[in-house]
Structures are given as C-alpha cells and as structure tokens.
Amino acid sequence: MAKVTKSAQLLDYLRTTRTVSPMEAMIHLQIGSPTKEIHRLRAKGARIEQVWRKNPATGQRYSRYFYLGDTA
C-alpha cells in the first residue's frame, strides 16, 4: 500500500473544502508545518492564495489559504 504524503493529504482537503487555516491543518490533518506543505504544493503548480484575517473576539491575526485550482 502506497504511503500518502502530507502534501497530498492537504491538497485533497483543499480540493474538497477550498480553504484551510494552519490550525485546521494541524488539528484535522496532523500536519506539523502547514506553511511548508503549502509552499511545496505551490512549487508543484497548485494556485493557493493566502488571506490574513483577524479574530473578532481576541483581535489575533491568522491566515487562511484558499485553493484556486492548478496551473495549466
């Protein structure tokens, strides 16, 4: 049985949900460094946009990644 990489897991998740935060990737996919995996996916041609948000309750900034598809 072939081992599924963290990058492949994250890409499948993004294709399904279209968006993910680093915390969601850590909790739901057990990815220790989501930013590194996003970088790898972008290098392989995935179009992923980063948008900064602010938590209204705490005022803390966080990022969300949005999957825009693959490059041709």
Secondary structure, DSSP 8 states (H G I E B T S, - for coil): -----HHHHHHHHHHHHSEE-HHHHHHHH--S-HHHHHHHHHHTTEEEEEEEEE-TTT--EEEEEEEEEE--
